[in-house]
Amino acid sequence: MSAVLLDTDDIGAAEATLSTVFSKMRIRTPQRGAPSPMRIERSVVGSLGIDTADYGCSFAYEMDPPAQILVCQVDSGGVEQRGPHSHTTRSGPGDVTAFGPREAPRFEGRVLRGRYHVLVVDPSSLTGITGANHAVHLTGPTPVSAAANQQLANLIGYLRRCATNPQLQGNPLLAGMLEQHVAAVLLATLPNDSVVEPTAQDRRDSTPVLLRRAISFIDDHANTDISLADIAAAVYVTPRALQYLFRRHRDCTPMEYLRRVRLHHAHLDLLAADETTMVGEVARRWGFAHAGRFAAYHREHYGCSPQELLNPLPRASEVTGHPS
């Protein structure tokens, strides 16, 4: 479902709404008093917001750093962002730029007439996925490479499609996995201050006993929306120590192990299913939002597609009528 957050041609009303939705700001248009049509429509997946903003006029803005991370993909138009030390970032069609919570003064810039897709992310998700003992922040607005820009654009497009899928709504397991995926992509594509190397204390916490406890917790809670931080808290270690523990003894991350457990449960459900069962239903039940990726994971681990389990090939005796 989507909701209209803004639909007006009054610049004063637009300024008030934008200040409420994003961050306190002032906006100015080149022609005072002229109609300034603006419309923003928001869809929601879990804690993620996906906005489509149509601006029928260009405007200049001044704004406080937002409380949430705003990742903006320019469909048409352009964005200019001037931060501390007068550093200016310009983004055109196809570019992605980020406005993130940071300890900095107000910044300013311009937005050109056009259409924009904006991903709204809770910044605490970055800290949660890294397991850092300090808040993780974005340190720059520009993706680290052209490939990173494309990865962010693909992510926003994927989330826009997810937001229109009614089967994803009301499924906290899928929503939680999407939120973690978004946080991981942001950290991989945008400059940030996260640290992923384990400390000496993390290494001391990495013992097989703790591994067994973590595995037991994952096995018992695979059907719920659990995060890296949840697993670490269950065995009383830092998330970084947990990551080191799994890398050392299982050659995977905790979240990769969780995915394997969920895949195994889905596989068992498929084995027990009848011909009326839909592969997509089983995949979503275990947190796999993308049917194609689920099928690829299943084939990689079990040597066949999920559909082959539901519709096995007939034996030779069934085809020829002769006993095998």
N, C-alpha and C positions, 0 to 999 in steps of 0.2 A: 504494500500500500504506500501511497505517497500523500504528502500534504503540501499545500501552498503556503510558504512562509512569507512571501512578499509578492504583491501584485498592485503596483501603483505607478502613476506618472508624476507624483508629487515628491520633489527632492527631499523635503523636510521629513515626510513620512518614511521615505526610504532610509534616510540617515538614522532615524530612531529605531527602525526595525533591524538594520544591519548592526547597530550598536548592541542590540539585545541578543541577536543570533550569534554574532561572531566576537566582536570586541568593540569597546568604545571608540568611535571614529567620527570624523567630520568629512563630508564629501562636498565637492563643488563642481558644477558643470560650467562649460564655457559661456553659455548664454543663460543669464539669470532670468528666471520666470518662464523659460521655455519648457514645454512638456518633456519629462524625463522618464519614459516608460522603463520599468524594471520588474522582473518577475523571477522568483526563486522557488523551485519545487524540490522537496526533500523526500527521499526514500530512506528506510532504515533497515539494517540487518544487524540484529544484536545491538551492540553499543555503537556501531558504525553508522555514520550519516553519509548519504550520497546525494549531493545537491546538483541540480541543473539550473544554472543562472543565465538568464537572457537579459542583457542590458541593451536597451534601445538608444543609449547615448553614451558618450565618453565622459569620464569624470576623474577628477583628482581626489586623492584621499590622504588623510592622516589618521593613524590608528595606533592604539596600544597593542603590545604583543598579545595575541589571543590566548585564552586559557586552554584551547585545544589545538591540535595540529591540523592545519588546513593544507591539503595537497591539491593544487589546482592544475587541471589539464586545460590548455587553451584549445578550444575547438575552432573558433574564429575570433578575431580581435587581437588583443595583446595586453600584457601586464608589465608594468614597470614597478620595481621595488627598490627604494633607497633606504638603506639601513645606516648603522653607525659608520662614522668616518666617510660619509657621503658615497659609500660603495653602492653602485647601481646594478641591478640585475634586470635584464629585459627578456621577456618570453613571448614567442609568437605562436601561430597555429602549429599544433603537434608537440609543443614544449610542455613540460611539467615543472612547476615551481612550488616550493613549500613555504608556508608561513607557520613557524613553530613557536611554542612557548619558550621564551628565553629571557635572561636578565639583561634587558636592553631598554633604551628609551623608546619613545614613540618613533615609528617610522612612517614613511610616506611614499607616494608614487602615483601612478595613473593606471586606469583601466579603460581600454578602448571598447567602443561599441562592438558587441559580439556575444558569443555563447561560450560558457565555461562549465566544466564539470569539476566539482569540488568534493574531495573525500575528507570527512571530518572524523578525527581519530582521538581517542582518549590517550594523552601522553603517558599515563601510567602503564599502558600496555607495553611500551618499550622497555621499561624497567622490569616488568614481570617476565618477559621472555628471556632477558639476559641474566636475570638473577643478581644484578649488581646491587651492592649495598648502598648505593646513592642513586638519586634520580638521573635517568639517562635523557639527554637533550639532543635535539638536532642542532648542529653548529653552522649550518649553511643552507641556503634555499635551493641550490642547484644540484641536480643529480650528478654523481661522480663520473659518469661517462654517457656517451650516446646510447649505449646498450642499456644502461641503468634507466635512462629516460624512457626508452621503449618498454622496459619491464614495468615501470610505474604506469605508463599509459595502458598497457595490457591489463594490469591489475584493476585499474579504475573501470575499464570496459567490462571486465569479468564481474565486478561487484555490481555494476549497473544491471547486468543480466540477472544476477542472483536476486536483486531487489524486486524484480518482477516475477519471480518464481514463487507461487503460493506455497509450494511444498517445503520451501526453506523457512517460511515464516512460522514462528512458534516452535522451532526445533533448536533448543539451547545447545545441544551438542554440536550441530553444524555451525551455529553462530559463533560459538567459542573457538572452534577450529579456524574459522575465517578470520576472527580477530587476531589470533596468534599468527596466522599466515601473513596478514597485513603488517603486523609489527615486524616480522622477520624481513619482509621485503623492504620496508622503510629503512631498517638498519643496514641492509645490504646495498641500498641504492642512494642514500642521502648521507652527507657528512654528519657524524655524531660523535659523542664522547664516551661510547661504551667501551668496556675492556673485557675481553673474553678469555684471557690467559688465566689459568688456575693459580692460586697462591699456594704457599707452603702449607697453610692450614687446610686448604681444600684437599691437597694431596694426602694429608694425614687422615682426613675424613673418608678416604676412598678405600673401603675394606669390603671383602666379599659378604660379610654379615649385613652391612648396609645395603649392598646390592640386592640380596635376597629380600630384604624388607621393602625396598623400592619396587621390585618386581611383584611382590605380593600385593602391594597397594595398587599398582597399575592393573593387575589381574582382577582385583575386586571392584575396581571403579572404572573399568574400561567403557562402560555404557553411560558414563556421566561426563559432564564438561569439566575436565581437570586440566590444569596447566602445569608447566615446569615448576612454578613456585609451590603449587599444591603438593606435588610429589616430594619435593625437597622438605617441605614442612612436616610431612608425614614421617620422615625418617630423621628429622632434626639435623639436617646439614644445609649448607648454603646451596642455592641452585647451581652455582659454578662448580662446587664440589660434586654435585650429582652428575653434571655433564662430564666431568673428568672421570668419574666412576664408571659410567657407561662406555665412554670412549676406550678406557683402559681394558675393561673386562668383557665388553660386548661388541666393541668396534662399531658403535652406533650412538646416536644421541638418545636421551630419554624419550623424546617425542617420536623419534623414529621407531623405537621399541613399542610405544603405545600404539602407533599405527599398525605395526605387525600383529599385535594382540587383537585389535579391532578387526583387521583383515581375517584373522583366524576365526573369530566369532562369526563374521559374515559368511565365511566358507562353510562352517558347520550349519548355519541357517540354510544355505543353498542346498547342501546335501540332504537336509531334512524336508525340503520344500516340495510342493507338488507343481503341476503344470500351470496352475493359476497364479503362482507367485511371480512378481515382477522384480527383475534384477535391481532396478532403480530404488525400489522400496527397501530392499535389504541393504543396499549401499548407504542410503540416507539414514537408516536406522543405526548404522555404526559410524556415522560421521563423515561419509564420503560424498561430498556434494557433486563432484564431477564424475559422471558415469564412465566416461572414457578412461580417466586415470584409474578409477577403481578396476576396470577390466584389465588395464595394463599391469597394475600391481598383482592382480589375481593370476594372470598368465605367468608373470615372472616367478611367483612363488609356488604355484601349483601346476604349471604346465598346460593349463587350459583356460578358456574364457569362462566367466560365470554362466553365460548362456548355454555352454556345452554341458554344464552340470544339470541344468533344468531340462535340456532336450538332448540327452545322450544319443550318439549314433547307434542305430540298430546293429545287433550282432549278425555275423554272416548267416547263422541259422535262421534268423528272423527274415533275412532278405531272400534267401534261396529256398526256404522251407525244409532244409535238411538239418539234422542235428549236427552240432559242432563236435 
